[in-house]
Amino acid sequence: MNARTLLEDLFPSKCALRIVAHLLERGELNVSELVRLTGMPHKSVVKNASWLKRLGIIKEKRFGRIRVYEIVRSDPIVTALYKLNRELDFKRTTGELLLVVRDGSR
């Protein structure tokens, strides 16, 4: 099993994996930015972000009607993703493994 297959098995959908990838890279994003970056429908982004929030991988901040999601860097799963990324020795340290999966390249 390669790293890409492993990550796809760990996350319930490509949308959840894409959300985590972008948040690892950028730290925090609002829902509209996640919709644009992931290319996924608004409803899918909100549903998957809610699931990731329940797992404790991301947290939500609200500013009126605007929801901003932030990666929880202290979460063991997030820590493991960073570690896996480093161990596989990709060019960029933060998020490249997940971005490779998101883009379907390599």
TORMARVEX-999421 format. One record per atom (N, C-alpha, C): residue number from 1; x, y, z; residue in one letter. Coordinates in Angstrom, 2 decimals, padded with zeros to 5 digits, always signed. Example, Ala and Ser with C-alpha at 12.3 -4.5 7.8 and 13.67 -1.06 7.14 Angstrom:
# TORMARVEX-999421
i, X, Y, Z, aa
1, +013.19, -005.69, +007.80, a
1, +012.30, -004.50, +007.80, a
1, +013.20, -003.30, +007.80, a
2, +012.85, -002.25, +007.08, s
2, +013.67, -001.06, +007.14, s
2, +012.90, +000.03, +007.87, s
***
This chain:
# TORMARVEX-999421
i, X, Y, Z, aa
1, +000.85, -001.18, +000.00, m
1, +000.00, +000.00, +000.00, m
1, +000.90, +001.24, +000.00, m
2, +000.68, +002.13, -000.95, n
2, +001.48, +003.35, -000.99, n
2, +000.84, +004.44, -000.13, n
3, +001.56, +005.55, +000.05, a
3, +001.10, +006.63, +000.92, a
3, -000.22, +007.22, +000.42, a
4, -000.36, +007.33, -000.89, r
4, -001.59, +007.90, -001.44, r
4, -002.80, +007.03, -001.09, r
5, -002.68, +005.73, -001.26, t
5, -003.78, +004.81, -000.95, t
5, -004.09, +004.85, +000.54, t
6, -003.06, +004.88, +001.37, l
6, -003.24, +004.94, +002.81, l
6, -004.04, +006.18, +003.21, l
7, -003.67, +007.33, +002.68, l
7, -004.37, +008.56, +003.03, l
7, -005.81, +008.55, +002.54, l
8, -006.03, +008.01, +001.36, e
8, -007.39, +007.94, +000.83, e
8, -008.25, +007.02, +001.68, e
9, -007.64, +005.97, +002.26, d
9, -008.38, +005.07, +003.13, d
9, -008.67, +005.70, +004.49, d
10, -007.79, +006.59, +004.96, l
10, -007.98, +007.22, +006.26, l
10, -009.09, +008.25, +006.26, l
11, -009.30, +008.91, +005.13, f
11, -010.30, +009.96, +005.05, f
11, -011.53, +009.45, +004.30, f
12, -012.72, +009.86, +004.75, p
12, -013.95, +009.32, +004.15, p
12, -014.20, +009.80, +002.72, p
13, -013.57, +010.91, +002.35, s
13, -013.80, +011.44, +001.01, s
13, -012.59, +012.25, +000.57, s
14, -012.51, +012.45, -000.73, k
14, -011.45, +013.29, -001.27, k
14, -011.61, +014.72, -000.78, k
15, -012.84, +015.12, -000.55, c
15, -013.10, +016.48, -000.07, c
15, -012.44, +016.70, +001.28, c
16, -012.58, +015.77, +002.20, a
16, -011.97, +015.90, +003.53, a
16, -010.45, +015.96, +003.42, a
17, -009.90, +015.12, +002.56, l
17, -008.46, +015.11, +002.35, l
17, -007.98, +016.43, +001.76, l
18, -008.73, +016.97, +000.84, r
18, -008.37, +018.26, +000.23, r
18, -008.45, +019.40, +001.24, r
19, -009.46, +019.37, +002.09, i
19, -009.59, +020.39, +003.13, i
19, -008.36, +020.37, +004.03, i
20, -007.99, +019.18, +004.50, v
20, -006.82, +019.05, +005.37, v
20, -005.56, +019.51, +004.65, v
21, -005.41, +019.14, +003.40, a
21, -004.23, +019.54, +002.63, a
21, -004.09, +021.05, +002.57, a
22, -005.17, +021.72, +002.26, h
22, -005.12, +023.18, +002.14, h
22, -004.92, +023.85, +003.49, h
23, -005.53, +023.30, +004.53, l
23, -005.33, +023.89, +005.85, l
23, -003.92, +023.64, +006.37, l
24, -003.34, +022.50, +006.05, l
24, -001.94, +022.26, +006.43, l
24, -001.03, +023.27, +005.76, l
25, -001.33, +023.59, +004.52, e
25, -000.50, +024.51, +003.77, e
25, -000.69, +025.96, +004.22, e
26, -001.93, +026.34, +004.52, r
26, -002.22, +027.76, +004.76, r
26, -002.61, +028.10, +006.19, r
27, -002.85, +027.11, +007.03, g
27, -003.19, +027.39, +008.42, g
27, -004.68, +027.55, +008.67, g
28, -005.28, +028.55, +008.06, e
28, -006.73, +028.75, +008.22, e
28, -007.32, +029.34, +006.94, e
29, -008.57, +028.94, +006.69, l
29, -009.29, +029.40, +005.51, l
29, -010.77, +029.47, +005.82, l
30, -011.47, +030.39, +005.14, n
30, -012.92, +030.40, +005.32, n
30, -013.56, +029.42, +004.33, n
31, -014.85, +029.20, +004.50, v
31, -015.55, +028.20, +003.68, v
31, -015.47, +028.54, +002.20, v
32, -015.65, +029.80, +001.84, s
32, -015.60, +030.19, +000.43, s
32, -014.24, +029.90, -000.19, s
33, -013.18, +030.16, +000.58, e
33, -011.83, +029.87, +000.08, e
33, -011.63, +028.37, -000.09, e
34, -012.15, +027.58, +000.86, l
34, -012.03, +026.12, +000.75, l
34, -012.81, +025.60, -000.46, l
35, -013.98, +026.16, -000.71, v
35, -014.77, +025.75, -001.89, v
35, -013.98, +026.03, -003.16, v
36, -013.40, +027.22, -003.25, r
36, -012.64, +027.61, -004.43, r
36, -011.39, +026.72, -004.60, r
37, -010.65, +026.52, -003.52, l
37, -009.39, +025.78, -003.60, l
37, -009.59, +024.28, -003.83, l
38, -010.61, +023.71, -003.20, t
38, -010.84, +022.27, -003.34, t
38, -011.58, +021.93, -004.62, t
39, -012.34, +022.90, -005.14, g
39, -013.15, +022.62, -006.33, g
39, -014.38, +021.78, -006.00, g
40, -014.71, +021.70, -004.72, m
40, -015.84, +020.89, -004.28, m
40, -017.04, +021.79, -004.00, m
41, -018.26, +021.23, -004.04, p
41, -019.46, +022.01, -003.75, p
41, -019.47, +022.51, -002.29, p
42, -020.10, +023.64, -002.09, h
42, -020.20, +024.25, -000.75, h
42, -020.72, +023.24, +000.28, h
43, -021.79, +022.54, -000.07, k
43, -022.40, +021.58, +000.86, k
43, -021.41, +020.49, +001.26, k
44, -020.62, +020.00, +000.32, s
44, -019.61, +018.97, +000.62, s
44, -018.52, +019.50, +001.54, s
45, -018.09, +020.72, +001.29, v
45, -017.04, +021.32, +002.12, v
45, -017.54, +021.48, +003.55, v
46, -018.76, +022.00, +003.71, v
46, -019.32, +022.20, +005.06, v
46, -019.50, +020.87, +005.77, v
47, -020.02, +019.87, +005.07, k
47, -020.26, +018.55, +005.66, k
47, -018.94, +017.92, +006.10, k
48, -017.94, +017.94, +005.24, n
48, -016.65, +017.32, +005.57, n
48, -015.89, +018.11, +006.62, n
49, -016.00, +019.43, +006.59, a
49, -015.36, +020.24, +007.62, a
49, -015.99, +019.95, +008.98, a
50, -017.29, +019.74, +009.01, s
50, -017.97, +019.40, +010.25, s
50, -017.46, +018.07, +010.80, s
51, -017.28, +017.09, +009.93, w
51, -016.74, +015.78, +010.33, w
51, -015.32, +015.93, +010.86, w
52, -014.48, +016.70, +010.17, l
52, -013.11, +016.92, +010.62, l
52, -013.08, +017.66, +011.95, l
53, -014.02, +018.56, +012.15, k
53, -014.12, +019.30, +013.41, k
53, -014.48, +018.35, +014.56, k
54, -015.42, +017.45, +014.31, r
54, -015.80, +016.48, +015.35, r
54, -014.62, +015.58, +015.71, r
55, -013.76, +015.28, +014.76, l
55, -012.56, +014.47, +015.02, l
55, -011.49, +015.25, +015.78, l
56, -011.60, +016.58, +015.75, g
56, -010.61, +017.41, +016.42, g
56, -009.41, +017.76, +015.55, g
57, -009.50, +017.48, +014.24, i
57, -008.41, +017.77, +013.32, i
57, -008.40, +019.25, +012.95, i
58, -009.59, +019.84, +012.87, i
58, -009.70, +021.27, +012.59, i
58, -010.60, +021.90, +013.64, i
59, -010.52, +023.21, +013.76, k
59, -011.44, +023.93, +014.63, k
59, -012.07, +025.06, +013.83, k
60, -013.22, +025.49, +014.31, e
60, -014.00, +026.51, +013.61, e
60, -014.06, +027.79, +014.44, e
61, -013.88, +028.91, +013.75, k
61, -014.09, +030.21, +014.37, k
61, -015.19, +030.90, +013.58, k
62, -016.06, +031.59, +014.26, r
62, -017.16, +032.30, +013.58, r
62, -017.00, +033.79, +013.78, r
63, -017.20, +034.50, +012.69, f
63, -017.23, +035.95, +012.68, f
63, -018.54, +036.35, +012.01, f
64, -019.60, +036.45, +012.81, g
64, -020.93, +036.66, +012.23, g
64, -021.33, +035.42, +011.46, g
65, -021.58, +035.58, +010.17, r
65, -021.96, +034.45, +009.32, r
65, -020.76, +033.75, +008.69, r
66, -019.60, +034.32, +008.85, i
66, -018.38, +033.76, +008.23, i
66, -017.77, +032.70, +009.14, i
67, -017.53, +031.53, +008.55, r
67, -016.87, +030.44, +009.28, r
67, -015.44, +030.31, +008.76, r
68, -014.51, +030.29, +009.69, v
68, -013.10, +030.11, +009.35, v
68, -012.63, +028.82, +010.01, v
69, -011.99, +027.97, +009.22, y
69, -011.48, +026.71, +009.74, y
69, -009.97, +026.79, +009.86, y
70, -009.47, +026.19, +010.94, e
70, -008.04, +026.21, +011.22, e
70, -007.59, +024.80, +011.59, e
71, -006.43, +024.39, +011.10, i
71, -005.87, +023.08, +011.42, i
71, -005.44, +023.09, +012.89, i
72, -005.66, +021.98, +013.58, v
72, -005.24, +021.85, +014.98, v
72, -003.89, +021.15, +014.98, v
73, -002.84, +021.94, +015.02, r
73, -001.49, +021.40, +014.89, r
73, -001.10, +020.46, +016.02, r
74, -001.76, +020.58, +017.16, s
74, -001.43, +019.70, +018.29, s
74, -002.15, +018.35, +018.22, s
75, -003.07, +018.18, +017.27, d
75, -003.79, +016.92, +017.14, d
75, -002.84, +015.81, +016.69, d
76, -002.92, +014.62, +017.30, p
76, -002.02, +013.52, +016.94, p
76, -002.09, +013.11, +015.46, p
77, -003.27, +013.18, +014.87, i
77, -003.40, +012.83, +013.45, i
77, -002.65, +013.85, +012.59, i
78, -002.83, +015.11, +012.90, v
78, -002.14, +016.17, +012.15, v
78, -000.63, +016.03, +012.34, v
79, -000.22, +015.77, +013.56, t
79, +001.21, +015.57, +013.85, t
79, +001.75, +014.41, +013.03, t
80, +000.99, +013.32, +012.96, a
80, +001.42, +012.15, +012.18, a
80, +001.51, +012.48, +010.69, a
81, +000.58, +013.28, +010.18, l
81, +000.63, +013.66, +008.77, l
81, +001.87, +014.50, +008.48, l
82, +002.20, +015.42, +009.38, y
82, +003.43, +016.19, +009.22, y
82, +004.65, +015.26, +009.25, y
83, +004.65, +014.34, +010.20, k
83, +005.79, +013.41, +010.34, k
83, +005.92, +012.52, +009.10, k
84, +004.82, +011.99, +008.63, l
84, +004.84, +011.16, +007.42, l
84, +005.39, +011.95, +006.25, l
85, +004.97, +013.18, +006.15, n
85, +005.43, +014.05, +005.08, n
85, +006.94, +014.24, +005.14, n
86, +007.46, +014.48, +006.33, r
86, +008.92, +014.66, +006.51, r
86, +009.68, +013.38, +006.20, r
87, +009.16, +012.26, +006.68, e
87, +009.86, +010.98, +006.48, e
87, +009.94, +010.58, +005.01, e
88, +008.96, +010.97, +004.25, l
88, +008.98, +010.65, +002.83, l
88, +009.85, +011.62, +002.04, l
89, +010.37, +012.64, +002.75, d
89, +011.38, +013.55, +002.21, d
89, +010.95, +014.23, +000.91, d
90, +009.79, +014.88, +000.94, f
90, +009.37, +015.66, -000.21, f
90, +010.09, +017.00, -000.20, f
91, +010.04, +017.70, -001.33, k
91, +010.75, +018.97, -001.46, k
91, +010.27, +020.00, -000.44, k
92, +008.97, +020.19, -000.35, r
92, +008.43, +021.12, +000.65, r
92, +008.03, +020.31, +001.87, r
93, +008.26, +020.84, +003.05, t
93, +007.97, +020.11, +004.28, t
93, +006.49, +020.08, +004.58, t
94, +005.80, +021.17, +004.52, t
94, +004.43, +021.26, +005.00, t
94, +003.41, +020.96, +003.90, t
95, +002.69, +019.88, +004.06, g
95, +001.54, +019.61, +003.22, g
95, +001.78, +019.01, +001.85, g
96, +003.02, +018.84, +001.41, e
96, +003.21, +018.38, +000.04, e
96, +002.64, +017.00, -000.21, e
97, +002.79, +016.09, +000.72, l
97, +002.24, +014.75, +000.53, l
97, +000.74, +014.83, +000.27, l
98, +000.05, +015.59, +001.07, l
98, -001.39, +015.71, +000.88, l
98, -001.72, +016.46, -000.39, l
99, -000.91, +017.45, -000.74, l
99, -001.17, +018.19, -001.97, l
99, -000.96, +017.29, -003.19, l
100, +000.00, +016.38, -003.11, v
100, +000.22, +015.42, -004.19, v
100, -001.03, +014.56, -004.36, v
101, -001.61, +014.10, -003.25, v
101, -002.82, +013.31, -003.32, v
101, -003.95, +014.14, -003.89, v
102, -004.07, +015.39, -003.44, r
102, -005.15, +016.27, -003.91, r
102, -005.08, +016.46, -005.41, r
103, -003.88, +016.72, -005.92, d
103, -003.72, +017.00, -007.32, d
103, -003.69, +015.75, -008.19, d
104, -003.47, +014.59, -007.57, g
104, -003.42, +013.34, -008.32, g
104, -002.13, +013.18, -009.11, g
105, -001.12, +013.96, -008.78, s
105, +000.13, +013.85, -009.52, s
105, +001.07, +012.87, -008.82, s
106, +002.15, +012.59, -009.47, r
106, +003.20, +011.65, -009.04, r
106, +002.72, +010.27, -009.13, r
***
